Each structure stands twice: as C-alpha cells, then as structure tokens.
C-alpha cells in the first residue's frame, strides 16, 4: 500500500498568496504566545478537561484579525472558537470558498508547564483539501510552510522533495513522533510500535507533522488530534512526497469542513512510501 496524498487539483491560483498569509498569521499568533509564555497567563479547563490559556484565545484572535485584514469573506475553524463566538463569520458555502483552520498554540499542555515545545499552526482549505499552511515554532524562530503549487519552505529556504529514504531508513530503526499516551484511538498501534521504533513525543502534533515533512522525523502517529492539528502538516507532507493516512490506510483528506464538529482524526504520517510500508509491518496486528 502506497502513500495517499491530497489531490493537486484542489489547488487554487492564489495558493501561493494563501501560504504567505498563513505565514504572516502564524508568526503573529506565535509571537504573541511567546510573549505571554515569558510572563503570566490564566489557565482554565475546557469541557474535555484539556487546558486553555488566555494566551490561546488572544493568539487565535490575532491570527483571525491578521487573515481578515486581507481576506474578510473567508470562513474559519479555530480550536478555541474565537471567531465563531465573537463574530458572524461566513460559513463554508461553496467548493471554492477558503476556510482557515487554526491551532493558536499547538502544545498547550507544554505551554502551561513551561516546556519549550509549542507552535502556531494555520492552514487554508479549499474544496475540502488543505492547499496552504504554516507552522511557526516561536522559541526556535523556525517557520515551516507549504502550498501545493510552490512546495515546502523552512523559513525562506525552499526544500525540494526529500531524497528516497529507503536505504537510510532500512539501515536503522525509524524515528517516530508518538501520541502522549496509548489511551486514544491509535492506542493499539502505539503499543505495537513502542519497542520496534525509536519513539519521540514532543507534545505538539502540528510540529510533529512539519518535522516529518522536513525529514527530521521519519513518521508520526496521531491519535486524538483534530483538524487544526493536521491540516497544515498535510500540505507539507503532500509536497515533499510524504503521506497522511487514517489508521485504515485511507487518505485523511478530502474532509467536509462544513460538517466538521471537532471529531478526532487518528492517522499516520510518513515521509515516503518505504517508511509507510515499514510502519504497516510493525504497527498492524
């Protein structure tokens, strides 16, 4: 079974412009989060018992305002629902309408405890496919971004499709980003992989996916994460020869954003076909 990637036909003529908007917005949100990280912020518990800070809310608001300055008629899906609560935002009503998907602080649990791994993820979706996205890691100052017509960038450097990793990955264990626990939908995979790969968990799914696309990780297993965790990384994986499939091997995208209500999207990201095949070998029963 080979990697399945977003269909390039979903790209729009302005996907490159959307990438630049995503970069600008992710930088604004991430910079605001970094400033609050070095000061004081309030923490509350959401209905699912996960944490949210006033910095999450402020960063999402800043991201939305940055995007609306140039694209006021676009739709939004944000983890914290700031735009939906405060404004009558447009709903996705046509296949060519842009919908922005935002995770203002990817890795809030890290953030709350002062662990220096978190990011700000922003993606643009058209026709139910991610076409552009950015993940900013503010503590390192690194920006990962991609669009379907342009490819992937690390900061301002364009990176081509990664070399075939077959020989490199066959010679050693895979380095795999993992969920934080085995309790979610991908729990069985997690337990089977644990002693057969080199596992790493940095507590930030969007960053994990960006790192797979950039070649820093070979793969990532995603369990309870949501659309805003994976949309930006999906574009990066698509343009670098990687993939993002659900646990049954089907592509995560297209996904009907008009009907999305925050359901988990358990999935597997891999840097290429060979890596994906190896994950199937060790991760399936």
TAVENGI-V359200 format. One line per field, one symbol per residue. ss: DSSP state (A for helix, B for strand, O for the rest). phi: phi as a letter, one per 40 degrees, with the letter a starting at -180 (. if undefined). psi: psi as a letter, one per 20 degrees, with the letter a starting at -180 (. if undefined). A space follows every 50 residues. Layout:
BEGIN
ss->???
phi->???
psi->???
END
This chain:
BEGIN
ss->OOOOOOOAAAOOOOAAAAAAAAAAAAAAAAAAAAAAAOOOOOBBBOOOOO BBBAAAAAAAAAAAAAAAOOOOOOBBBBOOOAAAAAOOOBOOOOOOOOBB BBBBBBOAAAAAAOOOOOBBBBBBBBOOBBBBBBBBBOOOOBBBBBBOOO BBBBOOBBBOOOOOOAAAAAOOOOBBBOOOOOOOOOAAAAAAAOOOOBBB OOOOAAAAAAAAAAOOOOBBBBOOOOAAAAAAAAAAAAAOOOBBBBOOOO BOOOOOAAAOOOOOOOBBBBOOAAAAAAAAAAAOO
phi->.ccbbdcccccbdbccccccccccccccccccccccdcbbacbbbcccgc cbbccdcccccccccccccbbcbccbbbdcgcccccbcccccbaccccbc bbbcbchccddccgccbaabbbbbbbfgbcbaaabbbcccgcbbaaaccc hbbbfbccbcdcddcdcccccacccbcbccacccdcdcddcccdcbbccb bbgacccdccccccgcbcaabbbccbdccbcccccccccbgcabbcccgc ccbcbcccbcbgccbcabbacidcccccccccbcd
psi->prqprqpiiiqrhkhghhghggggghggghgghgghhjbqqqprprhjjq qprhhgghggghgghgghhimijrrqoqhikgghhiqmqqqoiqhjpppp ppohoolhggghjjplorrpppqpppkjppiqrqopnhhijppprqqhhh bqqocjppprpqqojggghhirqqopprrirjiahjgggghhhgjiropp ojknghgghhhghijhqhrpppfjragihigghhggggijjaroqaijjq qhqqpnhhipkkqqmprppqirggggghhhgihq.
END
